[in-house]
Amino acid sequence: MKQLIALSFLLSIGLGLSGQKVYTVDYKSDADVKVFVVDYKSDADLVVYKCDYKSDASGNQGYWFFVDYKSDADKKIFFVDYKSDADLKIFFADYKSDAGWREKSKQHLMY
């Protein structure tokens, strides 16, 4: 019985996570999150891996899938030109295993 309760709790947590399907907007005012791309992984709040498939972009782990339509997105982002204008600093990783949060205090931005 305890295992069933624990399993249902874990499933409810997993279902509550929003996926990371993102859409790049043209105007800062339309964005949920303003993003700046840094040159070094050590400067990032979040290391992002761009997924090839929508199904791979689940949870809040830095796996992003860029959608073609705003209505399909979980988050709308705007890429800013200056680090000081950003809500979130990201680094694009070449490998999925490198993705993840470096600054957990900013994790709420992508929920």
N, C-alpha and C positions, 0 to 999 in steps of 0.2 A: 504494500500500500504506500509506504514511504517513497519507494522508487517511482511509482505512478505520479505522485504529487510532485516530486522533483522534476520528472520528465515534463509534466504539463507546465510547470513554472518556466523551465528552460525554453520550451516551445513558445510560450507567450512572450518571453523576452525577445526571442528571435523574430517573431512575427511583427513585433513593434518597431523593429529597426527599419529605417527608411533606406531604400536603395540609393545608390550614388549615380543616378542618371542625371547628367548635367547638360544645360543648354547655355550657350554663350550669347548674351544679349548685347545689343548695340549701344544701349544707353545705361549709364551708371544708375540712374533713378529706377530702372526696371529690375535691377539685380537684388537677389537675396543676400549675396555675399560678394564683396569686392576682393579680387585675388591679384596677387603680385607673384610673378615667377622669379625665383632666385636662382643664382648660378651655382650655388653650392648646397648640397644636402644638409650640411650642418647649420645653414641659415634658415631652413624651412620649419614651419609649424607642422606641415603635413607633407609627407612624401607620397606622390600620386603615381599610380600606374594606370595608363590608358588601356582599357580592356577592348578587345575586338568584338566581344559579344555582350549583349545587354544582360544576359543571365549571369555573367561573371561579376557584375557590378552590384553586389549586395552588401548590406551592412554599412558601417561607418568606419571602414578600414583603409581608405585611400584608393580603392578600386573604382575608377570612374569610367563611365561610358558616355560619350558625347552623343546626344540625340539630335535629330534634325528638326524637331518641332518643339516649341516651347511647352505645349500642352502635355508632352510625354515626359517632361523633366521633373525630377524631385527637387532640384535646386537650379536657380538661374544665377549665373555668375557673370561678372564683368571683369575683364583684365585691365588693371590700372597700370599707368606708366611709372608711378612712383611708389616706393615701398611704404612711405608715410601715409598714403591714401588707402592702403589695403587693410581689410579685416583679417585676411589670412594670407600667409606667405607659403607658397608651395614649390616643390621641386619635382620635376617629372623624372621618374625612374625608368630604367631600361628593363628591369626585372620585377616581376610581381612580388617576389619575396622581399624586396626592399621597401615596399609600400607600408605606410603606417604613420601614426601620430607621433610627433616628436614633442609637441607642446599640447598636452592633454587638456589644458584649460581652455583651449579654443575648439575642442571637439563639439561643443554644443552648436557651433555655427553650421554644421553639416547635418544636423538632425532634422 
